[in-house]
Amino acid sequence: MELQYINESKTCRIEERNGIPYITFPKLSQYEEDMIHGFSTRLGGVSREHLASMNLSFSRGDDRENVMENHRRFAAALGYDEKRLVFSDQVHLTRFYKVTEADCGKGIVRSSDIKEIDGLVTDEPGIPIITFYADCVPLFFYDPVKRVIAMAHSGWRGSVERIGARMVDYMEREYSCKGENIVCAIGPSICQSCYEVSEDVALQFIEEFGDSISQGIPGKDRADVTLDELVWAKGEGKYQLNLHLACKIALLEAGIQKENLDVTDLCTCCNPQFFFSHRASHGMRGNLAGVMMIKENR
């Protein structure tokens, strides 16, 4: 299989069903009897040209029937009903939405009133929630005690505003979850070597996370992480930014235990043959997606 090398990763695994490859995370897979999770690749669909082939977004100029067929295939691989999907309208904010049965189908088979939302949460079985990506960071959450799932879309704005930590707080407040019980995964997204940012963006991350690094990250010795691992200057006002590390720091400081966290070592920009990447394609791309659903048969 083209994606066989991913099986060498300690943080991600490649699964295949009905000829459709998708990514799973070992720590979340421990609960496969209770919930479904998966992250798409760009392989296995019917879309064409720069959208080839598993584009899962209706907003990229693709033929609607192609996108629907891609959803049918991805849903059959993971094991959910695509017509019950609940979409988010992602705008790089830190707003969350509590999904219920009344929301099923919003964004895919009927219009949606879920606007300006970058995180979806539910404790209701049988409702697949979906978020979309093409370099931004997918964050997956599952509390096996309260049986709550959540996903958050974390671009640089969401990352510097600690969207992952805000999701943990939201789950604790709205569903009585406890951070130490929540299992998380930071999914495939752009890596530090590929992600060049301007000085103003870099300085925001230094201001937000610099003290965390100098004082020591939970579960890490102080010497284990340096500021250069978060952001380093390459000259002429340009910097290389590590979104994965920013999200990791935010989650650990929010109470997630290091043994309950998978952090990706897969870059969407380094692997444009396997993933859609906004940077690698200069915007000519489709969208990847992460899906989660609580199973009804427990």
C-alpha positions in Angstrom: 0.0 0.0 0.0 1.2 3.5 -0.8 0.7 4.6 2.8 2.4 1.6 4.4 5.2 3.9 5.7 2.7 5.5 8.2 2.5 2.2 10.0 6.1 2.9 11.1 4.8 6.0 13.0 4.4 5.6 16.8 1.5 8.1 16.8 -0.6 7.2 13.8 -1.7 4.1 12.0 -3.0 3.5 8.5 -6.2 1.5 8.3 -8.0 0.4 5.1 -11.5 -0.8 4.5 -13.3 -1.2 1.2 -10.2 0.2 -0.5 -10.3 3.4 1.5 -7.3 4.3 3.6 -7.6 6.5 6.7 -5.5 7.4 9.7 -6.2 6.4 13.3 -4.4 7.1 16.6 -3.3 4.3 19.0 -4.6 5.9 22.2 -8.0 6.5 20.8 -8.1 3.1 19.2 -8.1 1.5 22.6 -11.8 2.5 22.8 -12.8 1.2 19.3 -15.7 -0.7 20.9 -17.1 2.5 22.2 -16.5 5.1 19.5 -15.4 5.6 15.9 -12.6 8.0 14.8 -10.6 8.5 11.7 -8.7 11.1 9.6 -8.9 11.0 5.8 -6.1 11.0 3.2 -6.6 12.4 -0.3 -6.8 8.8 -1.7 -9.7 6.6 -2.5 -12.3 9.1 -3.9 -13.7 10.1 -7.2 -12.8 13.9 -7.4 -10.5 15.0 -10.2 -7.5 17.2 -11.0 -6.3 19.3 -8.1 -9.2 17.9 -6.0 -8.2 14.3 -6.6 -9.5 12.3 -5.2 -11.0 12.1 -1.7 -12.1 15.8 -1.4 -14.7 15.9 1.4 -15.6 19.6 1.2 -18.5 21.2 -0.7 -16.7 24.6 -0.6 -13.8 23.9 -2.9 -15.6 24.1 -6.2 -16.0 20.3 -6.6 -19.0 18.6 -8.2 -21.6 18.0 -5.5 -22.2 14.4 -6.5 -18.4 13.7 -6.4 -18.3 15.0 -2.9 -21.3 13.0 -1.9 -19.8 9.8 -3.3 -16.5 10.5 -1.4 -18.6 10.9 1.8 -20.4 7.6 1.1 -17.1 5.8 0.7 -15.4 7.3 3.7 -18.5 6.6 5.9 -18.6 3.0 4.7 -15.0 2.6 5.6 -15.3 4.0 9.1 -18.8 2.7 9.8 -21.3 5.6 10.1 -24.2 7.0 8.1 -23.0 10.0 6.1 -26.5 11.5 5.9 -26.3 12.0 9.7 -23.0 14.0 9.6 -22.9 17.3 11.4 -20.6 19.9 9.8 -19.0 22.9 11.3 -18.5 26.3 9.7 -14.8 26.9 10.5 -13.6 30.5 10.7 -10.5 30.2 13.0 -12.3 31.2 16.2 -12.5 29.4 19.5 -16.2 28.8 19.6 -17.8 25.4 20.3 -21.2 23.8 19.6 -23.0 21.1 21.5 -24.3 18.7 18.9 -27.6 16.9 19.4 -29.9 14.6 17.4 -31.7 17.7 16.1 -28.5 18.6 14.2 -28.1 15.4 12.2 -27.6 16.0 8.5 -26.7 19.7 8.9 -24.2 20.7 6.2 -24.5 17.6 4.1 -28.2 16.8 3.3 -29.8 20.0 4.7 -28.8 23.6 5.4 -27.0 24.4 8.6 -27.4 27.1 11.2 -24.1 26.1 12.9 -22.0 29.2 12.0 -18.6 30.4 13.0 -17.8 27.3 14.9 -14.4 25.5 15.1 -15.2 22.8 17.6 -18.0 20.2 17.9 -18.9 18.2 21.0 -21.5 15.6 21.8 -22.3 12.8 24.3 -25.2 11.4 22.1 -24.5 8.1 20.4 -25.0 7.6 16.6 -24.1 11.2 15.6 -21.0 11.5 13.5 -19.3 14.9 13.8 -16.8 16.2 11.1 -14.2 18.9 10.8 -12.0 19.9 7.8 -8.3 20.4 7.2 -5.6 21.2 4.7 -2.6 22.0 6.9 -4.3 23.2 10.1 -4.2 21.0 13.2 -7.0 18.5 13.9 -7.6 17.9 17.6 -9.5 14.8 18.7 -10.9 14.3 22.2 -12.6 11.4 24.0 -13.6 11.0 27.6 -14.3 7.3 28.1 -15.8 7.9 31.6 -18.5 10.4 30.5 -18.6 9.1 26.9 -18.1 12.5 25.3 -16.4 13.1 22.0 -15.1 16.4 20.6 -13.0 17.8 17.7 -11.4 21.2 17.2 -9.9 22.8 14.1 -6.7 24.6 15.2 -5.0 27.0 12.8 -2.4 29.4 14.0 -5.0 31.7 15.5 -6.7 28.9 17.4 -3.4 27.5 18.5 -2.1 30.7 20.0 -5.5 31.1 21.7 -5.1 27.6 23.1 -8.2 26.2 21.5 -7.4 22.7 22.8 -7.3 23.9 26.4 -10.5 25.8 25.8 -12.1 22.6 24.6 -11.0 20.7 27.7 -12.5 23.5 29.8 -15.7 23.3 27.8 -16.0 19.5 28.2 -15.4 19.9 32.0 -17.9 22.7 32.3 -20.7 21.3 30.0 -20.3 17.6 30.5 -18.6 17.2 33.9 -15.5 15.7 32.3 -12.1 15.6 34.0 -9.0 16.5 32.1 -7.1 13.5 33.5 -9.6 11.2 31.9 -9.7 12.8 28.4 -7.7 11.0 25.7 -6.4 13.2 22.8 -4.7 13.1 19.5 -3.0 15.9 17.5 -3.5 14.8 13.9 -1.6 15.3 10.6 -0.9 18.9 9.8 1.9 21.2 8.7 5.2 20.7 10.4 7.7 23.4 11.7 10.1 23.0 8.7 7.2 23.8 6.3 5.4 26.5 8.2 6.9 29.9 7.7 5.2 32.8 9.5 5.8 36.5 9.8 7.4 38.1 12.9 4.1 39.4 14.3 2.7 35.8 14.4 5.9 34.4 15.9 6.0 37.0 18.6 2.4 36.1 19.6 3.5 32.5 20.2 6.6 33.5 22.1 4.5 35.7 24.4 1.9 33.0 24.9 4.1 29.9 25.3 7.6 31.2 26.2 7.0 31.1 30.0 5.6 27.6 29.6 8.7 26.4 28.0 11.1 28.1 30.4 9.2 27.0 33.5 8.8 23.4 32.3 5.9 21.6 30.5 3.9 19.1 32.6 5.4 15.6 32.1 8.6 17.0 30.7 12.0 17.9 32.1 12.8 21.6 31.5 15.7 20.7 29.3 13.5 18.6 27.0 12.0 21.5 25.1 13.6 24.8 24.0 12.1 27.9 22.5 13.6 27.1 19.2 11.5 24.0 19.0 8.5 26.2 19.1 9.7 29.0 16.8 13.0 29.9 15.3 14.2 32.8 13.3 15.4 32.2 9.7 16.2 35.9 9.0 14.6 38.8 7.1 11.6 38.8 9.5 10.6 35.2 8.8 10.2 32.4 11.4 9.4 28.7 11.4 6.5 27.8 13.7 5.7 24.5 15.4 1.9 24.3 15.8 2.1 20.7 17.0 4.2 21.7 20.0 1.9 24.8 20.8 -1.1 22.5 20.9 0.7 19.9 23.0 1.7 22.5 25.6 -1.8 23.8 25.8 -3.3 20.4 26.2 -0.8 19.3 28.9 -1.3 22.5 30.9 -5.0 22.0 30.6 -4.8 18.7 32.5 -4.4 16.1 29.7 -2.0 13.4 30.9 1.0 12.7 28.6 0.1 9.0 28.5 -3.3 10.0 27.1 -1.9 12.1 24.2 -0.8 11.1 20.7 1.1 13.9 18.9 1.4 13.4 15.1 4.8 13.0 13.3 3.1 13.3 9.9 3.2 16.6 7.9 0.5 17.4 5.3 2.8 19.8 3.4 5.7 17.3 3.3 3.4 14.6 1.9 1.1 16.3 -0.7 0.7 13.0 -2.5 -1.1 11.6 0.5 -2.7 14.7 2.0 -4.2 18.0 0.8 -2.0 20.9 1.7 -2.9 24.5 1.3 0.8 25.6 1.3 2.1 22.9 -1.0 -0.6 23.4 -3.5 -0.8 27.3 -3.2 -4.5 26.9 -2.4 -5.4 24.5 -5.3 -6.6 21.7 -3.1 -9.5 19.8 -1.6 -10.1 19.2 2.1 -9.3 16.4 4.4 -11.6 15.5 7.3 -11.6 14.1 10.8 -14.7 12.2 12.0 -15.8 10.9 15.4 -18.9 9.1 16.6 -20.0 7.4 19.8 -21.3 3.9 19.1 -24.8 3.0 20.0 -24.2 -0.7 20.9 -22.6 -0.3 24.3 
